[in-house]
Structure formats: structure tokens, C-alpha cells
Amino acid sequence: MTAFFIIYALLLTGRLVRGVTENVVTVSGDSVRLGLESVREATGCVLESNRGEVLEYTPGDREIRGDIDRIDYSGSNGTCSVSIRGANSTHAGVWRVTAYTGAAREQRGGKKTDSRDDNGAARAFNLYVQEPVDLPFKHVRVCDGHYVDVKHVNNYESVTACNLTGPMGQSVDLLAETRGDFQLFGQCGVHMKVHVNSSGLWKLVAADNDFALYIANFNVDVYKLEEVEQPGSANMSVLQWIRGNAGVIRLPVRPKICQIVDPNGAIVAMTRGVCYHNVKVASVLHEGVWLARYNINGMLEPVEQRFRVVTVDRITLNASVDYTENAGVRLLCRLKSWRAISLQTCNFVRPDSRTIYITPVVANERYSAYISPAYGYASKVLECGITIRELASVDYGAWRCDLGAGYSPDMYGSVLRVGHPDSHDGHTGANGRAVETRADDVHVKRGDPFTIKCTVDFALKYCWLRSPNGTAYSVTQGEDVQYALRYKGDGLSYGECGAQISAAVDSDDGQWSCFMGVVDGGEENATVSVTVTESYLAAEQTEIAVSPRNDPVLSCHILPRMLDRTVHYCRWIRPDGYGIYNDISHRYTASSSYSQCRLVILNYSPKEDEGRWTCVAGLAGSNGQLEEASAHVRILPSVIKPKKLPVFMIVILSATMLIMATLIVAFITIHKIMLRKRSSISKVPPEYTPSNLFQSDFVIQGGKQCVH
């Protein structure tokens, strides 16, 4: 239909040629036949091309021009019909074929044939060549009531017609007429207003010099956009966010670009292909009217959609311990949610780690259960409790409640401490409650992740850590940031503070401090010792002093609480490089277990055994692979030290020595006196006078007489 209309319109404006005129329509790239049959056998032929070129040939010629062949050149009936191979826009126009018979040729006497002589049979051909062209946009999606601007991108020599044909058969020559919804755009294009019935395939044909027809197709998809009514405060859509959790804005549209504007008028997000915005932590500051401004295919102006954001408390859990009048205790855990949920599981864990599953209306001699509402019934407040009618020793300490609600795998719970009502022993918090802190020491290989964990017997509000070099770290539930560590543990409500460090470094070695804020209490602290090692093996003692009475024992073991590796074999390297493996000689005895290597030196030799020993263990991992780890032990030079005597022995020895010294001094003194007396008698013998016992002694010294 379209081709017929185009050809018909062009024929009305086509040039007139003498003789018979035939209209030929072909597609670019096809071969086209220009046929001429004469009454008598032709003896000569003349072809006049669309560009005025005159070509003479005979019916027996095979090729007339590089792109033009004679048809039936081998036949006995001579004709002047020709075929144009690979026709294109350069062939479009008026062609003329003339056939001459033998009489006519003789009449001209061998002179040059005049192709315009009346003696020949002639036929003119109006050759129309259709050539498809591409448009930048073959598919147009547009809203009802909008305009579409489509045009040929090529500049043609002389456009004589520009015809637009629609899917319903409507057609308009944009060069000749102008309608309300169709206007000429560019050399050959259309600026048209579309409606719902405008959907379908359109053709835009540009006629260059009447005969070259350039055809462009494009598809229009018109859709009717529903009116977006801006809702009032009463019927505005509401997004409900949980405080402390992430808040998400996601609209069910696929725009090219979308802007999200917060209640303060700030553009907080600009996305492509989706209307989406994520608030990491929702709070009351996010409440208010938000705006989404987005555009879609087929529209120039954006669409605006408003909605309200409200925030509610997330699921919270309160735990209480109440002492009854008859010396019993009631433990209660209450779960509050912003929406109705059902209780799926509830159990209490006793201080001795025994779990008591709470079953409604089921009790025993000491415990009775309480649940509200029953399992499977939804409510915004869920309660689960246990009453201890008669306290026993296993009931004193830290209890734990675990609640599973809804269809989430998450568990909610808290720690509850049962103590003697009149007991105030131990460390107490701000409200007089006894607070016990616990911490696990850590051994970790350099470069491996590790977790610092400390606990108390009460629920926590917060916790933070201080490293050995004094750096303070907050413990958060979110991503790791500077001076903040990711929480790892069962939850603060269980009294557990845990933080994960991604990779151990040398500065992590030492004493970490863990500070915990107790609910309705003060801040408690605990110390965690972190040891950073070179490998997964550590020496029991890094230095050993040899004792004459005991054989030296060297020992190394896998790092504590490392359950994914076991010792596959052990070997030792002596300070002089000598290797020992399962040595059964008189000097060494080696043994091993799944976590330890041990070597006893039976006959110690300082020359060979003194110095640094190496303990090497083959460790089998959970993946089945075997790796070696090592640790070092140094045997110190042997030094024989004097034995220390007890204090009472020292006192006795000191007293004995003092007495002996006194006796010796007394003996020497008496001995000297006796010797002096003997010396005096031998030198001047006294005169014997029995009647005069007190007669003086005379001593003559140097010719003098002395009286004694």
C-alpha cells in the first residue's frame, strides 16, 4: 500500500518521454530488467542511461557496461533487453532503450545511428530505486500527548518528496501539506504529536531527484501515564523504619535517573535505573515527608512522588528477677516489637549450663513455666518466665533466657542473676549488686584474626576496649571504621562484650582492657592477655635452667583453644644442628600427643645440649593439609648454687659459733695470765720466809733495786 502510494505520487510528477514509458521499481542491491521486444529481429541497439550516457550494442553482445548485461545474448531472436546488476541510488532515473531492424540500418547507409530517429522501436523506463536507511532511534517510547521528532540524518541532493505513512494507513506528504499533528522537521522529518492509537510501525520516505527513494522505519510505543495524584497528609503512603536499623527507600519504577530528597530539602541520593536510598541507621531525625523525583522514557519533565517516613522502636527485651515472699524467685523475659509477632521457642539456661525448655502449664517439684501468649499466637508483647519455688545451690548465679520469635533465625535473650537476697559478698556495682567479670586470654599467630571476649553476669548497655599501647576502640555492630571494632558475640543483653581484630600485629601483644557498661549499674572492667606468636606452636618454657637433681624437660604445644589443628608428628633440632625424632638412645626420650611435643634429656651434656633448641611439629588441619610450625627453647648454662639453710639452722649455728668463740677467748685469757705468773717466779725466786707471808719482792734491774 505504501509503495503503491509513493509510486503513484511520483508518477504524477514524472517526466514524459517519447514512445512507451514503463515504471520499474526495485530495491537497492537487486538486479533490474529493462526489456524491449521488437516486431522484427533487431540488428542494432542503443541504451541511454539516466545520466545521459549513450551506449550502442548489438543483440549478440554479452556485456554492455561493467554493471549492465544484455539479456538472451545467445538466442536466435535478437532483442535489445538489458539487465542492471546491483542497482542502487545512482541508477535511479529515466532510462531509454531503442531497437533498430535491418531495413532501417540499410536505409541509413551505414551512417551513425541516431537513437532519436523514428525508424527504431523505443521504450523509456522510469527506474525507482528503494534504499533502506537507518535512524539513530528505531524504537521510540513516549507518553500519550507528547511529541516525537524523527528525521533522516543524511543530507540529500534534492528532496522532491517527503512522505510519512502510519500504522493505520494514514499518509501525508510533509513537503506539500501541513497538518495539526504533523509538521516538517529538517530536510525530511516529522514533528508529530502522538496519541494512544499512534503506536505501531511508521515509514518516512525521502525522494531524492524523484527516483531515489530512501526509506526509514521506526516504531512508536505510546503508553498512557496514570495521573500521579499528590496525596494529602491523610492518605500519603507511609514507610515505617525501625530505630537503630537500616532504613530503605525503594520505589517500584525503573527511571533513567531518580533523586531522593529528605524532609530538610537536601538531595541525599541520585541513582540511575532505580529509585533507591539506604539509611544506615534510622532515627527520629529521619521522620517527615520525603520526595522522590524521577523521569521515565517518553517524558521530559520529572514525576514527583511524596511519602512519609516514621520510626518505631526495634524489638527490645527486658529481663527481671523478682524474689517472692516464700523464698522463691521469678525470672521473666519480656519481648516488645513494633508489630505483632508470635513466640516460637523459649528456654532458660541454668548457671550449671542445664537448659530448661519452657512448656506452658508444665511444672515439676521446683520449677513452673509461664508464657503469654501461647506459642503461635501473635502479639506485640511476648512474655516468657520461670518460677523457682525452692532455691537450690545450682540456682544461684547467672541464668540466661533465649527467645525465638516470628520466622527469623535470630534469638533474643538476656542474662539474669540470682543471688542470695541478703548477700553482698564480692565486688558490687552502683546499685549494690555483686558483679563478676570474666575474660579469656588469647594466643594468636601474627597476621591471623582474633577475638577479644569478656563477660559479666548482667546485661550491658555498651562496651569498649583499650589496646596495650593505650588506643581506645569503640565496639559497634556496623562496619569497621577507624578506632571502632566490629562486635562479635551473642549480644550485649547476655552480658557479653566481644570484638574481632582482623589481623594480629606486634602492637597487639600485651594486656588489653575491656570496659563494660552494666544496665542500671556502673562501668566494669576486665583484663585480657593477648600473646602474638610467630607460628601456631608455643614453648611451655622459653628458658630452662638445668638442675643437677632433675633431668631437663623441653615441651611445646599448639596455641590454646585452637581446635582446627592437631599434632601429626614432632621432631627436635639440637643447638649444634643434630635432629632428633623418636630417639630411644640413652640420652633422649621423645613423646607427643594430639596437641603437645615433649623431650626429656636423660644424660645432660653441656657441650651438646646447652643453647637454643627448636621444636618442630607437623600440624594436620581441618582441610587435610599438613603444615610445619616451630618454637624455640633455650637451655641456660648450668650454675651450681650453694644450698640455702633454714633460718632455725642459721640461728643455732650462729649461737654455737658465738659460744665457741667466747670459750676460746676465755681460755686464751686465762692461759696468758698463767704464763705471766710463771715468767715472774722463774726470774726472781722469792725468799722463803714462813713467818712473813707478805714480805715485798725486790727486783734488781740495771743495777737498781725495785720493790714490788
Secondary structure by P-SEA (a helix, b strand, c coil): caaaaaaaaaaaaccccccbbbbbbbcccbbbbbcccccccccbbbbbcccbbbbbbcccccccccccccccccccccccbbbbcccccccccbbbbbbbcaaaaaaacccccccccccbbbbbbbbbbbbbbbccccbbbbcccbbbbbbcccccccccbbbbbcccccccccccccccccccccccccccccccccccbbbbbbbccccbbbbbbbbbbbbbbcccccccccccbbbbbccccbbbbbccccccbbbbbcccccccccccccccccccccccccccbbbbbbccccccbbbbbbbbbbbbbcbbbbbbcccccccbbbbbbbbbbccbbbbcbbbbbccccbbbbbbcccccccbbbbbcccccccccbbbbbccccccccccccbbbbbbbcccccbbbbbbbbbcccccccccccccccbbbbbbbbbbbcccbbbbbbbbccbbbcbbbbbcccbbbbbbccccccccbbbbbcccccccbbbbbbcccccccccbbbbbbbcccccccbbbbbbbbbcccccccccbbbbbcccccccccccccccccccccbbbbbccccccccccccccccccccccbbbbbbccccccccccbbbbbbbccccccbbbbbbbbbbbccbbbbcccccaaaaaaaaaaaaaaaaaaaaaaaaaaaaaaaaaaaaccccccccccccbbbbbbcccccccc
